[in-house]
Amino acid sequence: MPKVLIVEDDLVFSYLIQHHLEQNHYLVEAVKTGQEGLKHLDSGVYDLAILDWMLPDMLGVEICKQYRSGGGATPILLLTSKNSSEEKAIGLDSGADDYIVKPFDPTELMARLRALMRRPVGFTGKMLKVQDVEMDTSTFRVTRAGKEVDLALKEIAILELLMRHPNQRFTAEALLQRVWRSDASASVETVRTHMKTLRKKLNDSNENPLIRTTRHLGYRIVDND
């Protein structure tokens, strides 16, 4: 479940985008100003960002420039009512990865967001596969050795993040930032509880674990390939 930041001061429009993304299993946070957007982006916990060009305190292109100049790498989709080639070029040159002109069809928005999602190792089309575990990212159906595994939404989100980044360690704090909203009441203990339940449902063994825990370094899913 990709985590998306929306920076849009039109609350109705922001809500409509958020609602559509959540219907498609995205975890969404929304803010109204450029400064809030920069602060959230600098946390480095988002898979995608959607920025409006015109904000009350600064332009979306300025957010892009500042964020990129600081080394920020999160893919950015710029929302704009500006449709000239020159203005589109300004947006892309500022550091945006793509743009979409208002008004737009939600289907086009989703297609552009999917295109911006970087393809990690082990990802082919809509399927994620690590060892004998497979996840269909369009339906979130999970199987292990061909047998379906019934997971809760947060367990799916944790597993998807690990599968998109095989062999990469994530601390409980990092998982909390990536999988839960920043205003949620969840804690590190919540993450650990979900991880225990996830491993149990996957029948993960202690002898040769699929998901391995290293003290002080975190969790990783082991891809032998």
Secondary structure by P-SEA (a helix, b strand, c coil): cbbbbbbccaaaaaaaaaaaaaaaccbbbbbccaaaaaaaaacccccbbbbbcccccccaaaaaaaaaaaccccbbbbbcccccaaaaaaaaaacccccccccccaaaaaaaaaaaccccccccccccccccccccccccccccccbbbbbcaaaaaaaaaaaacccccccaaaaaaccccccccccaaaaaaaaaaaaaaaccccccccccccccbbbbbbccc
